Amino acid sequence: MFSLGLDIGSSSVKAALTETHTGKKIAFVQEPKDEMEMISVKSSWAEQDPNRWWKIVCTAIKKLLQNSGVDSSEIQRIGIAYQMHGLVVVDQSGECLRNSIIWCDSRAVSIGEKAYKDLGAKKCMDHLLNSPANFTASKLKWVKENEPYIYEKIYKYMLPGDYIAYKFSGEMTTTINGLSEGTIWDFKSQKVAQWLFDYYKIDSSMTPTIVPNFVTQCLVNKKGAEESGLKQGTPITYRAGDQPNNAFSLHVINPGEVAATGGTSGVVYALTDKLQSKEHQRINHFAHTNYSIETPIVGKLLCINGAGIQYRWMKNNTGAESYEKMNQLAAQQDIGSDGLLVFPFGNGAERMLNNQNIKARYLNLNLNQHDLGSMYRATLEGIAFSFIYGIKFIEEDNFNLALIKAGNDNLFQSAVFSQTISTLIGKEIQLFNTTGAIGAARASSSNVKELDAFVKMSTKNDYFKSYTPEKDSSKYEIAFSNWTNELEKMIN
């Protein structure tokens, strides 16, 4: 028997089948071939049609079943991962009232900032562990203020994963971890943040029914079965935002563990059981996939805008034939790149730099000394240093780092990058071959009481290799100190 995992991103939908009892990957597809369209009517706006997501989900499932030869009757459970912080609003018949306002849309920034100021930092951090910022609650307030003719028709608001579960089942449900992504969950009172709804003058009855993870949340109904190709009655047993799900896919479930991602941007997602934070701006906090009122596990999320995009820029503009070749040339250079420093902040304002936009910079370039290999290594080191710089804010915020886990893709495929981070933090980095869709499939077959068994099973299937700290870290420390000193000059 098999489990189905879906990962609904803003660029594509990924679908995977795993063997239920072993977690072994059976098949994987990604749809569409070209990236999904994003609607941007105004600058800083970003919307997508939720019905388009559903159509692509159905296409991906049918293609997955066809490619694998698996019959829909053999699929026992469904897990859903999705793009975080989005807003979907539907009327009483379940029809979408407008496009989804997705995660990267920033129209509600000023609304969240005003709420944070009016309600107070202590109230927000003690109860939400975040500023209302540009999250789902603030986006719903924007609809109320700017589209009252739509707002008055709203029956329920949902996150993207909630909407896909609804299309399968006809049931409007959400989760605690989903509500926390929208700054709608009160961690102190362990319920929906009614006081935030009161401030925003939003009717809290629009909140869908809250269901736990790792249990049957809803069942595929007749209409969902007809459209998706799945069997009626198939249960949905798991859903989570993409970053918590990515961490769960990497088997990060215990306090002290960290999931790291080195794609276009970088993400450090660290688990803690401490429901407090002094970081009001740099770090966000979300209920993890295995959060419960009895065992409150929270993910501390730090995003670094300038990460893999810097290395991609180098590849595109230096004529490099592949990242593998770049990594080989970088590995031939000395630690510290003979004094060449790269500051990879050319992808907009950085929250960990208090929203300063210092742009990407190269420092100490010697035309008689440095070559492409030097530039590649300095770029990898600069991105690694930015991760270390961000991790220190997490460690200073009531967190004891035990271990980092990452996917065997993107930047972490570079030994220079991974070894630099491992040595400077003094901790092991474990790499795994897995994806969000595979993780969602496995999670759908998990039991919250047996997560240790899940980790053992998944680790056996996915473990690739580890990086451990070098005994002599002095050269790394000197290079990082030089980089940090110059960065402090830039931001101060």
Residue pairs with C-beta under 8 A, 6 or more apart in sequence:
1 19
1 20
1 21
1 74
1 75
1 76
2 17
2 18
2 19
2 20
2 26
2 70
2 74
2 75
2 76
3 17
3 18
3 19
3 20
3 75
3 76
3 77
3 78
3 79
3 441
3 442
3 444
3 445
4 15
4 16
4 17
4 61
4 64
4 75
4 77
4 78
4 79
4 230
4 441
4 444
5 15
5 16
5 17
5 18
5 78
5 79
5 80
5 81
5 436
5 437
5 438
5 439
5 440
5 441
5 442
5 443
5 444
6 13
6 14
6 15
6 57
6 60
6 61
6 78
6 79
6 80
6 81
6 164
6 437
6 440
7 13
7 14
7 15
7 16
7 81
7 82
7 242
7 245
7 435
7 436
7 437
7 440
8 53
8 57
8 80
8 81
8 82
8 83
8 160
8 161
8 164
9 82
9 83
9 242
10 36
10 38
10 46
10 48
10 83
10 102
10 103
10 104
11 35
11 36
12 30
12 31
12 32
12 35
12 36
12 56
13 30
13 31
13 36
13 53
13 56
13 57
13 60
14 28
14 29
14 30
14 60
14 435
14 436
14 437
15 28
15 29
15 30
15 31
15 57
15 60
15 61
15 63
15 64
15 437
16 25
16 26
16 27
16 28
16 29
16 64
16 435
16 437
16 438
16 440
16 441
17 25
17 26
17 27
17 28
17 64
17 68
17 70
17 75
17 441
18 24
18 25
18 26
18 438
18 441
18 442
18 445
19 26
20 76
20 77
20 445
21 445
22 457
22 461
23 442
23 445
23 454
23 457
23 458
23 461
24 461
25 438
25 461
26 68
26 70
27 64
27 67
27 68
27 70
28 64
28 435
28 437
28 438
29 60
29 63
29 64
29 67
30 60
31 56
31 59
31 60
31 63
32 56
32 59
36 48
36 52
36 53
36 56
37 48
37 52
38 46
38 47
38 48
38 102
39 45
39 46
39 47
39 48
39 49
39 99
40 46
40 47
41 47
42 107
44 105
44 106
44 107
45 101
45 105
45 106
45 107
46 101
46 102
46 103
46 104
46 105
47 98
47 99
47 100
47 101
47 102
47 105
48 99
48 100
48 102
49 96
49 99
49 100
50 88
50 96
50 99
50 100
50 160
50 163
51 96
53 160
53 163
53 164
54 163
54 164
54 167
54 227
57 164
57 167
57 228
58 227
58 228
58 229
61 228
61 229
61 230
62 228
62 229
64 70
65 71
65 72
65 229
72 229
72 230
72 231
72 234
73 231
75 230
75 231
75 234
76 234
76 235
76 445
77 234
77 235
77 236
77 237
77 238
77 444
77 445
78 168
78 220
78 230
78 234
78 235
78 236
78 237
78 238
78 444
79 236
79 237
79 238
79 239
79 439
79 440
79 441
79 442
79 443
79 444
79 445
80 161
80 164
80 165
80 236
80 238
80 239
80 240
80 440
81 161
81 239
81 240
81 241
81 242
81 245
81 246
81 436
81 437
81 439
81 440
82 159
82 160
82 161
82 164
82 239
82 240
82 241
82 242
83 102
83 103
83 160
83 241
83 242
84 103
84 159
84 181
84 241
84 242
84 243
84 286
85 102
85 103
85 134
85 135
85 136
85 139
85 159
85 181
85 182
85 241
86 100
86 101
86 102
86 103
86 136
86 159
86 160
87 100
87 101
87 136
87 139
87 140
87 143
87 157
87 158
87 159
87 182
88 96
88 100
88 157
88 158
88 159
88 160
88 162
88 163
89 96
89 97
89 98
89 140
89 143
89 150
89 154
89 156
89 157
89 158
90 96
90 97
90 154
90 155
90 156
90 158
90 163
90 166
90 172
91 97
91 153
91 154
91 155
92 155
94 155
94 166
94 170
94 172
96 163
97 150
97 153
97 154
98 143
98 147
98 150
100 160
100 163
101 107
101 108
101 139
101 142
101 143
102 160
105 134
105 139
106 134
107 139
107 142
108 134
108 135
108 138
108 139
108 141
108 142
109 133
109 134
109 138
111 132
111 138
111 141
111 142
111 145
112 131
112 132
112 133
112 134
112 135
112 138
112 183
113 131
113 133
115 124
115 131
115 132
115 138
115 141
115 196
115 199
115 200
116 124
116 131
116 132
116 133
118 199
119 132
119 195
119 196
119 199
121 131
121 280
123 195
124 130
124 131
124 132
124 280
125 276
125 277
125 278
125 280
126 188
126 276
127 186
127 187
127 188
127 189
127 193
127 195
128 183
128 185
128 186
128 187
128 193
128 196
129 180
129 187
129 275
129 276
129 277
129 285
129 298
130 183
130 284
130 285
131 183
131 280
131 281
132 138
132 183
132 196
133 183
133 284
135 181
135 182
135 183
136 157
136 159
136 181
136 182
136 183
136 184
137 182
137 183
137 184
137 193
137 196
137 197
137 200
137 202
138 183
138 200
140 157
140 200
140 202
141 200
141 202
143 150
143 151
143 154
144 151
144 200
144 201
144 202
154 206
155 172
155 206
156 172
156 206
156 207
156 208
157 206
157 207
157 208
158 166
158 172
158 174
158 208
159 174
159 178
159 181
159 182
159 241
161 178
161 239
161 240
161 241
162 172
162 173
162 174
162 175
162 178
162 208
162 239
165 171
165 173
165 217
165 218
165 236
165 239
166 172
166 173
167 224
167 227
168 218
168 220
168 221
168 224
168 228
168 230
168 236
169 218
169 219
169 220
169 221
169 224
169 236
170 221
170 223
170 224
171 209
171 218
172 208
172 209
173 208
173 209
173 210
173 211
173 217
173 218
174 207
174 208
174 209
174 210
174 211
175 210
175 211
175 212
175 213
175 217
175 239
175 240
176 185
176 210
176 212
176 287
176 291
177 213
177 240
177 241
177 244
177 286
177 287
177 288
177 289
177 291
178 239
178 240
178 241
179 185
179 192
179 207
179 210
179 287
180 187
180 285
180 286
180 287
180 291
181 241
181 286
183 193
183 196
184 192
184 193
184 196
184 197
184 207
185 191
185 192
185 193
185 287
186 192
186 193
186 194
186 195
186 196
187 275
187 287
187 296
187 298
188 275
190 293
192 204
192 207
192 210
194 204
197 203
197 204
211 217
211 218
212 292
212 448
213 237
213 238
213 239
213 240
213 289
213 290
213 443
213 448
214 237
214 238
214 290
214 443
214 446
214 447
214 448
215 237
216 235
216 236
216 237
217 235
217 236
217 237
217 238
217 239
218 235
218 236
219 232
219 233
219 234
219 235
219 236
220 228
220 230
220 231
220 232
220 233
220 234
220 235
220 236
221 232
222 232
224 230
224 232
225 231
225 232
225 234
236 444
237 444
237 445
238 289
238 440
238 443
238 444
238 446
239 440
240 248
240 289
240 440
240 443
241 286
242 436
243 259
243 261
243 267
243 269
243 286
243 299
243 301
244 269
244 286
244 287
244 288
244 289
244 299
245 289
245 436
245 439
245 440
245 443
246 259
246 261
246 267
246 269
246 407
246 436
246 439
247 259
247 269
247 271
247 288
247 289
247 299
247 405
248 288
248 289
248 290
248 439
248 443
249 434
249 435
249 436
249 438
249 439
249 440
249 442
249 443
250 259
250 405
250 406
250 407
250 432
250 434
250 439
251 405
251 432
251 454
251 455
251 458
251 459
251 462
252 258
252 259
252 269
252 271
252 405
253 271
253 288
253 289
253 290
253 297
253 451
253 454
253 455
254 271
254 297
254 402
255 271
255 272
255 273
255 297
256 271
256 272
256 399
256 400
256 401
256 402
256 403
257 270
257 271
257 402
257 403
257 405
258 268
258 269
258 270
258 271
258 391
258 401
258 402
258 403
258 404
258 405
259 267
259 268
259 269
259 404
259 405
259 406
260 266
260 267
260 268
260 269
260 387
260 404
260 405
260 406
260 412
260 421
260 429
261 267
261 269
261 406
261 407
261 410
262 307
262 308
262 383
262 387
262 406
262 410
262 411
262 412
262 417
263 307
263 308
263 410
263 411
264 307
264 308
264 309
264 312
264 347
265 303
265 304
265 305
265 306
265 307
265 308
265 309
265 347
266 303
266 304
266 307
266 308
266 383
266 386
266 387
266 390
266 411
267 301
267 302
267 303
267 304
268 301
268 302
268 304
268 387
268 390
268 391
268 394
269 299
269 300
269 301
269 302
270 299
270 300
270 301
270 302
270 394
270 399
270 401
271 288
271 297
271 298
271 299
271 300
272 297
272 298
272 300
272 398
272 399
273 295
273 296
273 297
273 298
274 298
274 398
274 399
275 296
275 298
276 398
277 283
277 285
277 300
277 397
277 398
278 397
278 398
279 393
279 397
281 351
281 354
281 355
282 302
282 351
282 352
282 354
282 390
282 393
283 300
283 301
283 302
283 393
283 394
283 397
284 300
284 301
284 302
284 303
285 298
285 299
285 300
285 301
286 298
286 299
286 301
287 296
287 297
287 298
287 299
288 297
288 298
288 299
289 443
290 297
290 448
290 451
291 297
291 298
292 448
300 394
300 397
300 399
302 351
302 352
302 390
302 391
302 393
302 394
303 351
304 350
304 352
304 386
304 387
304 390
305 345
305 347
305 348
305 349
305 350
305 351
306 344
306 345
306 346
306 347
306 348
306 350
306 360
306 383
306 386
307 344
307 347
307 383
307 386
307 387
307 411
308 383
308 410
308 411
309 344
309 346
309 347
310 342
310 344
310 346
310 347
310 360
310 379
310 382
310 383
311 323
311 326
311 379
311 380
311 383
311 411
313 346
313 360
314 320
314 326
314 375
314 376
314 379
315 322
315 323
315 326
318 372
318 375
320 326
320 372
320 376
323 413
323 414
326 376
327 376
327 380
327 413
327 414
327 415
327 416
329 372
329 373
329 376
329 377
330 373
330 376
330 377
330 379
330 380
330 414
330 416
331 377
331 415
331 416
332 373
333 373
333 374
333 376
333 377
334 475
335 420
335 475
335 476
335 479
336 381
336 475
336 476
336 478
336 479
336 482
337 370
337 374
337 375
337 377
337 378
337 381
337 479
338 366
338 369
338 370
338 374
339 364
339 366
339 482
340 362
340 363
340 364
340 365
340 366
340 370
340 374
340 375
340 378
341 362
341 363
341 364
341 378
341 382
341 482
341 483
341 486
342 360
342 361
342 362
342 363
342 375
342 378
342 379
342 381
342 382
342 383
343 358
343 360
343 361
343 362
343 363
343 382
343 386
343 483
343 486
343 487
343 490
344 360
344 379
344 382
344 383
344 386
345 353
345 357
345 358
345 359
345 360
345 361
345 386
346 359
346 360
348 357
349 355
349 356
349 357
350 356
350 357
350 358
352 389
352 390
352 393
353 491
354 491
356 491
358 490
358 491
361 490
362 375
362 378
363 486
365 375
370 378
377 416
380 411
380 414
380 416
380 417
380 420
381 416
381 417
381 420
381 479
381 483
382 483
383 411
383 417
384 416
384 417
384 420
384 421
384 424
385 420
385 479
385 480
385 483
385 484
387 421
388 421
388 424
388 425
388 480
389 484
389 487
391 401
391 425
394 401
395 401
401 425
401 427
402 427
403 427
403 428
403 430
404 421
404 422
404 425
404 427
404 428
404 429
404 430
405 429
405 430
405 431
405 432
406 412
406 418
406 429
406 430
406 431
406 432
407 431
407 432
407 433
407 434
407 435
408 431
408 432
408 433
408 464
408 465
411 417
412 418
412 429
412 431
415 467
418 429
418 431
418 467
419 467
419 470
420 476
421 429
421 467
422 428
422 429
422 467
422 468
422 469
423 469
423 470
423 473
423 476
424 473
424 476
424 477
424 480
425 469
426 469
426 473
427 469
428 466
428 467
428 468
428 469
429 466
429 467
430 463
430 465
430 466
431 463
431 464
431 465
431 466
431 467
432 458
432 459
432 462
432 463
432 464
433 462
433 464
434 458
434 461
434 462
442 454
442 457
442 458
443 454
446 454
470 476
